[in-house]
Amino acid sequence: MTAPDFSFEQAALSRGCRCVAGVDEVGRGPLAGPVLAAAVRLDPTLIPAGLNDSKKLTSRRREVLFELILAQAEVGIGAASVDEIDALNILRASHLAMVRAVAALPNRPDYLLIDGNRLPQDLPCPADCLIKGDARALSIAAASIVAKVTRDRIMVDLAQQHPGYGWERNAGYPTADHLAALSELGVTAAHRRSFGPVHKMLYQELSITR
């Protein structure tokens, strides 16, 4: 598998675009916590070495690259809350987080590279989808790192507020320890009530109390 490169961004720049950013999100699968998105505009002359899909990097490497990206690129971060996820559904909430991340960029982009196969609505400029874009385009890879590190830090904070679920380790994903804690400790305010295991737990509790 080849590493991501700058060819997609360079193609847009050669067409006359001046502000090209990559966008990615993290946190669609967890049972708890927000969904996070990041938008990153890389400086073509100052791209941090070693950018890649965040899932292919160690947590230590992600932290190092996170700081480099913040120092050397333009970054916007957006989130959609648990309440928004439950109200909208996870896809629409993910897209909302992406739109918010783009809006948080210091300069308005004129072209976006979006990870995935569907474009969010309400983007401020033309955009293209890239399936597995975090493994193909450097700006999307950078966005995946920023989103992942930011969300992991949020989940560590939430783990301190709601101990016992292991969110500092599992980031809210439905691991065996998280599911066991959900059964033993119940549902918290940080859980996504529209997600199957949480919804089932609430339904069981409701049935028992009736």
MOQUI-V864344 format. One record per residue. RES is the residue in one letter. SS is DSSP state (alpha for helix, beta for strand, coil for the rest). PSI is psi in radians with two decimals (none if undefined). Layout:
RES,SS,PSI  RES,SS,PSI
This chain:
M,coil,2.20  T,coil,2.72  A,coil,2.76  P,coil,2.67  D,beta,-3.04  F,coil,0.28  S,alpha,-0.64  F,alpha,-0.77  E,alpha,-0.75  Q,alpha,-0.63  A,alpha,-0.73  A,alpha,-0.72  L,alpha,-0.66  S,alpha,-0.34  R,coil,-0.03  G,coil,-0.04  C,coil,2.50  R,coil,-0.46  C,coil,1.71  V,beta,2.23  A,beta,2.61  G,beta,2.56  V,beta,2.36  D,beta,2.80  E,beta,2.83  V,beta,2.53  G,coil,0.46  R,coil,-0.60  G,coil,-0.39  P,coil,2.78  L,coil,-0.15  A,beta,2.73  G,coil,2.94  P,coil,2.93  V,beta,2.38  L,beta,2.49  A,beta,2.70  A,beta,2.58  A,beta,2.31  V,beta,2.24  R,beta,1.93  L,coil,2.55  D,coil,2.04  P,coil,-0.42  T,coil,-0.03  L,coil,0.99  I,coil,2.14  P,coil,2.39  A,coil,2.48  G,coil,0.16  L,coil,2.39  N,coil,2.97  D,coil,2.23  S,alpha,-0.51  K,alpha,-0.31  K,alpha,0.05  L,coil,2.64  T,coil,2.79  S,alpha,-0.64  R,alpha,-0.75  R,alpha,-0.68  R,alpha,-0.73  E,alpha,-0.73  V,alpha,-0.83  L,alpha,-0.61  F,alpha,-0.85  E,alpha,-0.68  L,alpha,-0.74  I,alpha,-0.79  L,alpha,-0.59  A,alpha,-0.51  Q,alpha,-0.06  A,coil,2.98  E,beta,2.27  V,beta,2.39  G,beta,2.45  I,beta,2.39  G,beta,2.72  A,beta,2.75  A,beta,2.33  S,coil,2.96  V,alpha,-0.75  D,alpha,-0.69  E,alpha,-0.66  I,alpha,-0.79  D,alpha,-0.57  A,alpha,-0.62  L,alpha,-0.60  N,coil,2.78  I,alpha,-0.61  L,alpha,-0.87  R,alpha,-0.62  A,alpha,-0.67  S,alpha,-0.75  H,alpha,-0.66  L,alpha,-0.74  A,alpha,-0.68  M,alpha,-0.81  V,alpha,-0.70  R,alpha,-0.65  A,alpha,-0.75  V,alpha,-0.74  A,alpha,-0.42  A,coil,-0.09  L,coil,2.52  P,coil,-0.61  N,coil,2.46  R,coil,2.18  P,coil,2.73  D,coil,0.02  Y,beta,2.42  L,beta,2.51  L,beta,2.04  I,beta,2.23  D,beta,2.34  G,coil,-2.90  N,coil,0.14  R,coil,2.37  L,coil,2.39  P,coil,2.68  Q,coil,2.84  D,coil,0.44  L,coil,2.59  P,coil,-0.01  C,coil,2.99  P,coil,2.64  A,beta,2.76  D,beta,2.56  C,beta,2.56  L,beta,1.91  I,coil,2.32  K,coil,0.68  G,alpha,-0.48  D,alpha,-0.27  A,alpha,0.05  R,coil,-0.64  A,beta,2.29  L,alpha,-0.64  S,alpha,-0.57  I,alpha,-0.69  A,alpha,-0.76  A,alpha,-0.73  A,alpha,-0.66  S,alpha,-0.64  I,alpha,-0.82  V,alpha,-0.78  A,alpha,-0.76  K,alpha,-0.85  V,alpha,-0.74  T,alpha,-0.80  R,alpha,-0.70  D,alpha,-0.69  R,alpha,-0.68  I,alpha,-0.73  M,alpha,-0.54  V,alpha,-0.74  D,alpha,-0.75  L,alpha,-0.54  A,alpha,-0.58  Q,alpha,-0.56  Q,alpha,-0.52  H,coil,1.31  P,coil,2.67  G,coil,-0.30  Y,coil,-0.16  G,coil,0.42  W,alpha,-0.40  E,alpha,-0.32  R,alpha,-0.75  N,alpha,-0.04  A,coil,0.42  G,coil,-0.04  Y,coil,2.74  P,coil,1.10  T,coil,2.95  A,alpha,-0.73  D,alpha,-0.62  H,alpha,-0.78  L,alpha,-0.65  A,alpha,-0.75  A,alpha,-0.65  L,alpha,-0.72  S,alpha,-0.67  E,alpha,-0.70  L,alpha,-0.34  G,coil,-3.03  V,coil,2.38  T,coil,3.03  A,coil,-0.31  A,coil,-0.02  H,beta,2.58  R,coil,1.88  R,coil,-0.31  S,coil,-0.13  F,coil,2.45  G,alpha,-1.05  P,alpha,-0.63  V,alpha,-0.79  H,alpha,-0.74  K,alpha,-0.72  M,alpha,-0.77  L,alpha,-0.67  Y,alpha,-0.71  Q,alpha,-0.72  E,alpha,-0.71  L,alpha,-0.72  S,alpha,-0.66  I,alpha,-0.67  T,alpha,-0.26  R,coil,none
